[in-house]
Amino acid sequence: MDTSPITRALFDEVMMPNYDPAEIIPVRGDGSRLWDQVNRDYIDFAGGIAVNILGHNHPKLVEALDEQARKLWHISNLFVNEPALKLAKRLCELTFAERVFFANSGAEANEAALKLARRYSADHNGPDKREIIAFKPSFHGRTLFTVTIGGQEKYTEGFGPLPPGITHVPFNDLPAFTDTISDITCAVILEPVLGESGVVCATIEFLEGVRRLCNMKKALLIFDEVQTGNSRTGHLYAYMGYGVIPDILTTAKGLGGGFPISAMMTTSAIAASLSPGSHGTTYGGNPLACAVAGAALELLSDPALQSGVLRKHDIFMDGLHRINKRFKIFRELRGKGLLLGCELDKEWHGHSRNFVKVALKEGLLVLLAGPNVIRLAPSLIIPDKVINEGLQRFERAIISFTSQYAPYAPPSSHS
Ligand SMILES: *Cc1c(COP(=O)(O)O)cnc(C)c1O
């Protein structure tokens, strides 16, 4: 038996180099706390990138997983299963949607949504209405289609040729969008709050304008709520807070509370274009994932949990503003619900990665959202006491960060 220790160094020997993981290896979690191999504790404001929406090891999710694990794991889509039907029924009751498709990741849900939009257009508008409009910056996943939709060169470089028929417009820029959408546009996809790209909220005018123009041009409007969904913003889905209803909605991340599952939801009229055999996935909608997501949804759709998200938003914001008054390293604190962005001041731009590293040393997990923004996406039920303890570590991280890294000073124009 191989008894050699499992260390971070092993990553560099046996795994693909497409990630750059932290130096510690977390081994155990409970609520909003984590422990590493040497039993050091961490407070989790990162939530596994907005996934562990009910913290780690939530007893109700563990129970659902355990119960289903003893019954049936996988049966394939040659059969339907009870947990999938229950979950789909509940999602239809709770949202505008009338039909649900399950997949395993955000990218897959978006891939399904984009394929459906193209096919719906082919069915109803003929072969020439194919263009998809997306916004810059945004993030929709890493398949070739979704990464091209995202439009960030750093993620598409070297992977071409890329799928054609995709146009990009600056986010929140309604005049630019108005100039771009046309009779050949078949779908428009957007994140109501940019997640990976800096935690920027769509303005209500922008979303209402996009909706109006999509109606005029008969283009389907897709909301990518992979990150903003599942009560993350204090509403079950962010579209509910805006009062702007999409034609297709995708979600993932928090949906399974840590178990991989995603969903693409739409009306029955649009869903009709995915006729039998037109699309599919082996694991999508498997009983294990759907049982866990069903248990998560029951908790996440509780209005008391949702008002708790808004209250905890205020605790975070008050704490962050107080800290920033003292240290003045952030130019803006923003976000919705428990998806928060702290944009570094100009002189610290480019340093988000360093901040995340320093915070980890202080026992705090935070995320970045691009080079200039620190992102927080904690559990929606993180206790107030843990928020405050985490904010103390955040403060210590700022002290350590500002002492280690010199702020960027623009080169003198007289040199
Ligand atoms: C994370 C994310 C995705 C991709 O999800 P994966 O599960 O990594 O495929 C897509 N869209 C948004 C908005 C996301 O935040």
The ligand as a Gaussian input file, in Angstrom:
#p B3LYP/6-31G(d) Opt

LIG

0 1
 C      -19.550000      29.656000     -12.959000
 C      -20.368000      30.224000     -14.051000
 C      -20.592000      29.513000     -15.249000
 C      -19.907000      28.190000     -15.550000
 O      -20.337000      27.190000     -14.685000
 P      -19.506000      25.795000     -14.682000
 O      -20.278000      24.961000     -13.685000
 O      -18.125000      26.102000     -14.259000
 O      -19.560000      25.247000     -16.045000
 C      -21.423000      30.072000     -16.178000
 N      -22.014000      31.260000     -15.982000
 C      -21.832000      31.974000     -14.851000
 C      -22.529000      33.271000     -14.676000
 C      -20.992000      31.483000     -13.853000
 O      -20.780000      32.196000     -12.745000

